[in-house]
Amino acid sequence: MATIRRSLHTPEAKTDSQQITNNNNDGKQQGKEATKTAEPKEKSDPMIYIIFVSLLFDLLAFTIILPLLPSLLEYYRVNDSSGLYNVLTERVRWFQQLLGAPERYISVLFGGFLGSMFSFLQFLASPIVGGLSDYYGRKPVLLVCASGIALSYLLWACSSNFALFVLARFVGGISKGNISLCMSVITDVSSVKTRGRGMALVGVAFSLGFIVGPMIGAMFAIFSNKSASGGAWFVLPSLLALGLALGDLLVLSCCLRETLPKEKRVKEISSALSYGLQLLNVSSIFRFAAIKNVPKKDTDALRSIGLIYFLYLFLYSGLEFTVTFLMYHKFGYTSMDQAKMFLTTGVIMTLIQGSVVRRLPDAKIKSYAIFSLYLIVPAFVLVGLAEGSGMLYAGMILFAISTAFAVTCLTTLVSKYGNDDQKGSVLGIFRSLGALARALGPVVGSIAFWCVGSKITYIAGGIMLLYPALALQRARI
């Protein structure tokens, strides 16, 4: 993730014989007298910092559950008073017997369905929420999303059975359009010069969320004594997530001002929703059909990058999602052990994104994207072959290095195409392809894990990831 750079210099008068002028160039020394001509630094709108705090609360709450999910599903396997878990188990039992899949891996299958359901609901909600905010304004729609997210954590805290837990994940997924809305708020209040700073803060929020959230989730699970027989050990982590969500709601309601004035809103809700609905048309987003009046070679490049991105993220998300189940079932990792793995990979990604990725010259973006796509192949092969923590950590470290480059570089590549007034649409379609991939990947990865085991799943998945790398290497972009 990009980090924030603050200038430590201010314009100074260096001569009494010349009038100080401001321009867009960096301060340069001319002759023997250094005349600094840099323009005063444009200040970022305070709303950007409000969005940063809101996202930080939201992502900390969201990531608390990550290292807990395998243990949660095992808990509901034994303690489901609704009977839903047993009903679903009976529905797949004939398939399990046909394949000879072990009973304990059924939780992996159910986890994959839950992960894909959450991402698919997010795929559906984000463009519709964006369209509604163009008509009603950003703040009221953001408050509705934040309220839905808080409600999902309340349902989780009360989920004494599996049916309530599924309902909690459903409500959370359909309310998760807040991320795209936060990006819209930053766009509303930023100029071309300050937008980069705003997006950098978003990157910092994601980094902190995915580093700290899993760790505090695991710690609170331990404090609530999850080893107690029949004890609802997840209540404390879920209440912490609820507290963070309520904090987010308070920040938005008290501190966020409306950033889309009425005169700039669309006049009819039908036109507000039309573009959002285009992003739900699978054929349309793969063809980048909304991007018109651009050269054919640009359209072909967009379609190539979009397909590469979708295939990469589809395979990647399926394998990434099942890693927590691999650590739990094969290596016997506790929630804290898994949180330490998340901490390790998160710190590596943050350091690389802050020190290397944000400084990459445009000419090398494609080369680093290709490098990252090739690097993910041995990463997952090592994870599949691992019989001990050493090789598992080696594979996950390669995974972290690859992840630090891949999505950022591919997003930068695609953002070069389209006219100036189409950049937002290009990135919106690109994000929709990613959301669709993440909606399909977890369930397919979990089915493979359940059917053929972890070793074949990770090795085969890693080998298949060669295709996006080769395709990008051959693409003329």
Legacy VTK file of the C-alpha trace (Angstrom):
# vtk DataFile Version 3.0
C-alpha trace
ASCII
DATASET POLYDATA
POINTS 477 float
0.000 0.000 0.000
1.122 3.484 -0.750
2.246 5.562 2.202
1.777 9.248 2.772
4.585 11.603 1.930
4.685 14.957 3.603
6.868 17.751 2.365
9.089 19.242 5.018
9.872 22.342 2.974
8.014 25.625 2.555
8.574 28.250 -0.157
11.156 30.871 0.903
12.220 34.204 -0.553
15.865 33.969 -1.535
16.397 37.296 -3.318
15.347 40.901 -2.799
15.661 41.821 -6.467
13.124 39.426 -7.955
9.410 38.959 -7.383
8.584 35.533 -6.030
6.495 33.545 -8.482
4.731 30.259 -7.965
4.465 27.588 -10.616
3.951 23.843 -10.881
7.614 22.878 -11.047
9.732 21.604 -8.176
12.057 24.119 -6.542
15.315 24.314 -8.507
18.576 26.096 -7.934
19.409 28.528 -10.712
22.955 29.916 -10.813
24.388 30.741 -7.442
21.091 31.791 -5.910
18.510 29.086 -5.057
15.107 30.493 -5.972
12.372 28.134 -4.850
9.391 28.365 -7.149
7.278 25.481 -5.881
3.590 26.203 -5.408
2.264 26.122 -1.831
1.118 22.603 -1.032
-2.606 22.181 -1.545
-4.331 20.989 1.599
-6.434 17.858 1.641
-10.080 18.205 2.548
-10.706 17.154 6.194
-13.355 14.699 4.968
-10.543 12.504 3.642
-9.338 11.961 7.208
-12.891 11.227 8.367
-13.117 8.553 5.668
-9.760 7.145 6.812
-11.021 6.758 10.391
-14.297 5.248 9.145
-12.504 2.711 6.952
-10.089 1.822 9.740
-12.963 1.025 12.128
-14.755 -0.942 9.392
-11.741 -3.000 8.329
-10.640 -3.779 11.883
-14.136 -5.135 12.556
-14.244 -7.026 9.245
-10.892 -8.805 9.714
-11.512 -9.944 13.299
-13.322 -13.042 12.034
-10.636 -14.196 9.572
-8.563 -16.463 11.861
-11.701 -17.592 13.714
-13.752 -18.947 10.798
-12.487 -22.587 10.848
-13.062 -22.809 14.612
-16.478 -21.174 14.246
-17.642 -23.750 11.729
-16.380 -26.577 13.915
-18.293 -25.048 16.827
-21.536 -24.996 14.821
-20.949 -28.563 13.635
-21.238 -29.660 17.256
-23.544 -26.987 18.699
-26.096 -26.115 15.996
-29.544 -25.958 17.610
-31.203 -24.868 14.342
-30.379 -28.117 12.590
-29.264 -26.280 9.430
-25.714 -27.614 9.623
-26.950 -31.221 9.854
-29.446 -30.699 7.021
-26.726 -29.340 4.742
-24.378 -32.142 5.784
-26.954 -34.772 4.842
-27.525 -33.066 1.480
-23.846 -33.461 0.530
-23.198 -36.770 2.264
-23.829 -38.892 -0.841
-21.268 -36.820 -2.732
-18.844 -37.113 0.175
-19.169 -40.909 0.176
-18.715 -41.019 -3.594
-15.443 -39.109 -3.355
-14.288 -40.536 -0.049
-13.862 -37.017 1.359
-13.223 -36.902 5.131
-16.066 -35.781 7.400
-13.991 -33.053 9.021
-13.497 -31.253 5.688
-17.215 -30.529 5.347
-16.595 -27.310 7.297
-14.191 -26.242 4.510
-16.990 -26.696 1.975
-19.469 -24.678 4.033
-16.829 -22.008 4.632
-16.306 -21.683 0.888
-20.025 -21.219 0.293
-20.192 -18.554 3.009
-17.156 -16.737 1.601
-18.550 -16.774 -1.928
-21.997 -15.713 -0.721
-20.511 -12.708 1.090
-18.435 -11.633 -1.930
-21.311 -12.216 -4.376
-23.642 -10.039 -2.287
-20.921 -7.371 -2.245
-20.659 -7.688 -6.046
-24.424 -7.087 -6.308
-24.626 -4.318 -3.710
-21.671 -2.079 -4.598
-22.840 -0.737 -8.002
-26.444 -0.351 -6.797
-25.318 1.500 -3.678
-23.129 3.737 -5.849
-26.101 4.583 -8.071
-28.336 5.338 -5.081
-25.686 7.663 -3.652
-25.595 9.615 -6.929
-29.297 10.361 -6.381
-29.721 10.593 -2.590
-26.211 11.774 -1.666
-23.225 9.977 -0.148
-23.871 10.425 3.577
-27.375 8.914 3.933
-26.436 5.833 1.883
-23.181 5.417 3.825
-25.141 5.568 7.088
-27.506 2.856 5.848
-24.536 0.637 4.893
-22.817 1.223 8.239
-26.050 0.419 10.092
-26.409 -2.844 8.161
-22.818 -3.808 8.961
-23.359 -3.101 12.675
-26.546 -5.192 12.574
-24.595 -8.098 11.039
-22.148 -8.106 13.975
-25.040 -7.947 16.454
-26.568 -11.000 14.753
-23.182 -12.736 14.943
-22.977 -12.048 18.681
-26.447 -13.567 19.094
-25.853 -16.484 16.704
-26.348 -19.420 19.028
-26.980 -21.529 15.926
-25.666 -21.850 12.374
-28.779 -20.348 10.732
-28.312 -17.059 12.593
-24.629 -16.999 11.664
-25.492 -17.455 7.969
-28.041 -14.623 8.280
-25.368 -12.419 9.865
-22.999 -13.036 6.939
-25.841 -12.347 4.472
-26.673 -8.987 6.079
-22.965 -8.089 6.234
-22.380 -8.923 2.565
-25.340 -6.961 1.235
-24.331 -3.940 3.372
-20.705 -3.941 2.210
-21.074 -1.253 -0.456
-19.441 1.214 1.929
-15.937 0.665 0.518
-16.832 1.898 -2.971
-18.803 4.778 -1.423
-15.744 5.867 0.551
-13.791 6.014 -2.712
-16.562 8.196 -4.170
-16.367 10.585 -1.204
-12.598 10.944 -1.690
-13.161 11.658 -5.391
-15.818 14.259 -4.533
-13.564 16.304 -2.243
-10.188 15.843 -3.952
-8.408 17.651 -6.713
-6.054 15.849 -9.081
-3.171 16.804 -6.759
-4.722 15.656 -3.488
-6.470 12.491 -4.729
-3.254 10.484 -4.478
-2.943 11.390 -0.810
-6.518 10.299 -0.194
-6.013 6.953 -1.887
-2.769 6.513 0.069
-4.730 6.868 3.304
-7.140 4.200 2.070
-4.121 1.939 1.550
-2.913 2.636 5.083
-6.367 1.768 6.478
-6.398 -1.560 4.606
-2.879 -2.403 5.772
-3.616 -1.636 9.416
-6.931 -3.483 9.274
-5.485 -6.692 7.864
-2.471 -6.608 10.185
-4.160 -5.719 13.478
-7.703 -7.088 13.055
-6.898 -10.826 12.911
-4.534 -10.520 15.842
-7.026 -8.814 18.158
-9.754 -11.235 17.039
-7.596 -14.189 18.057
-6.611 -12.547 21.340
-10.218 -11.857 22.322
-11.201 -15.418 21.406
-8.515 -16.700 23.784
-9.627 -14.338 26.542
-13.195 -15.569 26.210
-11.984 -19.135 26.877
-13.098 -20.827 23.695
-11.899 -24.177 25.022
-14.752 -24.259 27.530
-17.152 -27.072 26.739
-20.105 -25.735 24.717
-19.137 -22.137 25.504
-19.995 -19.462 22.962
-16.372 -18.278 22.820
-17.043 -16.056 19.789
-19.288 -13.592 21.682
-16.429 -11.363 22.856
-14.799 -10.999 19.399
-18.212 -10.336 17.833
-19.035 -7.686 20.444
-15.682 -6.046 19.749
-16.546 -5.992 16.030
-19.954 -4.518 16.915
-18.292 -1.821 19.031
-15.999 -0.873 16.150
-18.953 -0.795 13.735
-20.915 1.473 16.096
-17.835 3.695 16.355
-17.782 3.888 12.561
-21.481 4.795 12.512
-20.896 7.522 15.121
-17.985 9.010 13.159
-20.004 9.104 9.939
-23.137 10.569 11.523
-21.345 13.255 13.567
-18.315 14.194 11.478
-18.987 13.487 7.806
-20.571 16.236 5.754
-22.433 15.603 2.526
-19.880 15.744 -0.312
-22.256 15.551 -3.277
-24.386 18.739 -3.326
-27.926 18.556 -4.688
-27.108 20.525 -7.828
-24.544 17.867 -8.823
-26.784 14.859 -8.229
-28.584 13.033 -10.999
-32.190 14.117 -11.434
-33.786 10.701 -11.884
-33.099 7.567 -9.903
-33.449 5.438 -13.054
-30.458 7.127 -14.660
-28.551 6.836 -11.377
-29.026 3.081 -11.363
-28.485 2.466 -15.097
-24.676 2.439 -14.938
-24.722 0.373 -11.759
-26.903 -2.240 -13.429
-24.456 -2.410 -16.348
-21.834 -3.565 -13.850
-24.032 -6.562 -13.018
-24.113 -7.709 -16.655
-21.315 -10.284 -16.760
-20.958 -10.230 -20.552
-20.873 -6.426 -20.547
-18.107 -6.090 -17.965
-15.861 -8.637 -19.688
-16.254 -6.697 -22.958
-15.857 -3.282 -21.257
-18.998 -2.400 -23.233
-19.522 0.899 -21.397
-16.190 2.225 -22.686
-16.906 3.741 -26.086
-15.160 6.069 -28.551
-11.697 4.685 -27.872
-9.294 3.076 -30.378
-9.820 -0.634 -30.992
-6.345 -1.452 -29.700
-7.228 0.212 -26.381
-10.456 -1.797 -26.148
-8.536 -4.994 -26.903
-5.960 -4.100 -24.234
-8.689 -3.473 -21.651
-10.335 -6.800 -22.418
-7.003 -8.628 -22.197
-6.069 -7.090 -18.840
-9.600 -7.637 -17.527
-9.584 -11.338 -18.441
-6.092 -11.822 -16.980
-7.149 -10.072 -13.780
-10.323 -12.151 -13.463
-8.543 -15.487 -14.008
-5.739 -14.540 -11.627
-8.080 -13.394 -8.859
-10.465 -16.329 -9.362
-7.663 -18.869 -8.783
-5.890 -16.729 -6.188
-8.981 -16.072 -4.044
-9.949 -19.752 -4.023
-6.549 -20.789 -2.714
-6.192 -17.788 -0.402
-9.572 -18.417 1.240
-8.801 -22.040 2.081
-5.409 -21.265 3.666
-7.013 -20.738 7.079
-8.654 -24.184 6.847
-5.345 -25.718 5.746
-3.601 -24.262 8.794
-6.403 -25.450 11.075
-6.928 -28.987 9.751
-3.459 -30.010 8.532
-1.147 -28.125 10.868
-3.384 -27.810 13.926
-2.922 -24.041 14.097
-4.903 -22.216 16.757
-6.589 -18.868 16.054
-3.523 -17.120 17.491
-1.165 -19.155 15.283
-3.203 -18.114 12.262
-3.225 -14.484 13.417
0.594 -14.578 13.594
0.659 -15.780 9.988
-1.643 -12.916 8.956
0.616 -10.513 10.867
3.741 -11.808 9.105
2.286 -11.606 5.599
0.589 -8.271 6.319
3.787 -6.613 7.529
5.722 -7.888 4.495
3.069 -6.591 2.090
2.919 -3.216 3.821
6.704 -2.768 3.792
6.978 -3.693 0.103
4.040 -1.538 -0.935
5.334 1.415 1.061
8.973 1.190 0.004
8.933 -0.314 -3.507
5.533 -0.490 -5.184
4.620 3.176 -4.799
7.927 4.216 -6.371
7.737 1.984 -9.457
8.268 3.936 -12.695
5.517 3.575 -15.297
7.867 1.860 -17.719
8.403 -1.050 -15.301
4.805 -1.602 -14.173
4.114 -4.390 -16.666
7.413 -6.143 -15.887
6.683 -6.170 -12.149
3.115 -7.346 -12.786
4.469 -10.300 -14.785
7.031 -11.003 -12.052
4.314 -11.041 -9.369
2.088 -13.398 -11.381
4.944 -15.846 -11.877
5.961 -15.627 -8.202
2.533 -16.744 -6.969
3.057 -20.118 -8.719
5.888 -21.434 -6.477
4.184 -19.781 -3.496
1.115 -22.012 -3.726
3.122 -25.072 -4.779
5.218 -24.719 -1.608
2.053 -24.355 0.492
0.670 -27.532 -1.089
3.865 -29.505 -0.494
4.408 -28.197 3.053
4.571 -30.799 5.804
5.864 -28.415 8.456
5.625 -24.760 9.451
8.961 -23.856 7.823
7.869 -24.628 4.277
4.394 -23.214 4.943
5.876 -19.892 6.052
8.213 -19.898 3.031
5.262 -20.304 0.697
3.220 -17.646 2.489
6.124 -15.169 2.394
6.355 -15.617 -1.393
2.571 -15.213 -1.445
2.876 -11.892 0.425
5.591 -10.568 -1.905
3.553 -11.472 -4.981
0.355 -9.995 -3.559
2.106 -6.721 -2.737
2.744 -6.130 -6.447
0.017 -7.923 -8.398
-3.271 -6.058 -7.945
-1.649 -2.621 -7.680
0.351 -3.118 -10.871
-2.599 -4.547 -12.825
-4.815 -1.661 -11.664
-2.176 0.843 -12.757
-1.952 -0.837 -16.164
-5.693 -0.715 -16.773
-5.989 2.896 -15.567
-3.898 4.053 -18.540
-6.723 3.283 -20.960
-9.896 5.198 -21.775
-10.481 8.912 -22.192
-10.089 11.244 -19.231
-13.829 11.216 -18.514
-13.877 7.395 -18.699
-11.198 6.569 -16.122
-13.761 6.131 -13.349
-15.846 3.799 -15.503
-12.789 1.744 -16.474
-11.811 1.258 -12.825
-15.425 0.551 -11.850
-15.654 -2.264 -14.403
-12.236 -3.545 -13.317
-13.362 -3.667 -9.670
-16.542 -5.506 -10.705
-14.458 -8.174 -12.447
-12.449 -8.568 -9.259
-15.583 -8.806 -7.110
-17.048 -11.451 -9.427
-13.804 -13.459 -9.274
-13.830 -13.312 -5.471
-17.467 -14.422 -5.468
-16.641 -17.584 -7.438
-13.122 -18.421 -6.241
-13.735 -19.405 -2.585
-16.503 -21.908 -3.320
-14.559 -23.563 -6.161
-11.365 -23.687 -4.074
-13.222 -25.127 -1.106
-14.920 -27.802 -3.237
-11.514 -28.816 -4.627
-10.011 -28.862 -1.113
-12.913 -31.022 0.089
-12.861 -33.387 -2.898
-9.163 -34.027 -3.562
-7.375 -32.623 -0.510
-5.056 -29.705 0.034
-1.928 -30.963 -1.738
-3.492 -31.513 -5.158
-5.613 -28.359 -4.825
-2.672 -26.048 -4.140
-0.237 -27.622 -6.599
-2.814 -27.732 -9.412
-3.977 -24.196 -8.600
-0.414 -22.915 -8.587
0.309 -24.507 -11.973
-2.910 -23.044 -13.452
-1.771 -19.607 -12.306
0.950 -19.859 -14.956
-1.671 -18.977 -17.578
-2.361 -15.369 -16.410
1.398 -14.755 -16.186
2.047 -16.102 -19.703
-0.953 -14.209 -21.089
0.240 -10.903 -19.624
3.778 -11.516 -20.885
2.463 -12.019 -24.424
-0.095 -9.192 -24.324
0.728 -6.080 -26.320
-0.122 -3.440 -23.778
LINES 1 478
477 0 1 2 3 4 5 6 7 8 9 10 11 12 13 14 15 16 17 18 19 20 21 22 23 24 25 26 27 28 29 30 31 32 33 34 35 36 37 38 39 40 41 42 43 44 45 46 47 48 49 50 51 52 53 54 55 56 57 58 59 60 61 62 63 64 65 66 67 68 69 70 71 72 73 74 75 76 77 78 79 80 81 82 83 84 85 86 87 88 89 90 91 92 93 94 95 96 97 98 99 100 101 102 103 104 105 106 107 108 109 110 111 112 113 114 115 116 117 118 119 120 121 122 123 124 125 126 127 128 129 130 131 132 133 134 135 136 137 138 139 140 141 142 143 144 145 146 147 148 149 150 151 152 153 154 155 156 157 158 159 160 161 162 163 164 165 166 167 168 169 170 171 172 173 174 175 176 177 178 179 180 181 182 183 184 185 186 187 188 189 190 191 192 193 194 195 196 197 198 199 200 201 202 203 204 205 206 207 208 209 210 211 212 213 214 215 216 217 218 219 220 221 222 223 224 225 226 227 228 229 230 231 232 233 234 235 236 237 238 239 240 241 242 243 244 245 246 247 248 249 250 251 252 253 254 255 256 257 258 259 260 261 262 263 264 265 266 267 268 269 270 271 272 273 274 275 276 277 278 279 280 281 282 283 284 285 286 287 288 289 290 291 292 293 294 295 296 297 298 299 300 301 302 303 304 305 306 307 308 309 310 311 312 313 314 315 316 317 318 319 320 321 322 323 324 325 326 327 328 329 330 331 332 333 334 335 336 337 338 339 340 341 342 343 344 345 346 347 348 349 350 351 352 353 354 355 356 357 358 359 360 361 362 363 364 365 366 367 368 369 370 371 372 373 374 375 376 377 378 379 380 381 382 383 384 385 386 387 388 389 390 391 392 393 394 395 396 397 398 399 400 401 402 403 404 405 406 407 408 409 410 411 412 413 414 415 416 417 418 419 420 421 422 423 424 425 426 427 428 429 430 431 432 433 434 435 436 437 438 439 440 441 442 443 444 445 446 447 448 449 450 451 452 453 454 455 456 457 458 459 460 461 462 463 464 465 466 467 468 469 470 471 472 473 474 475 476
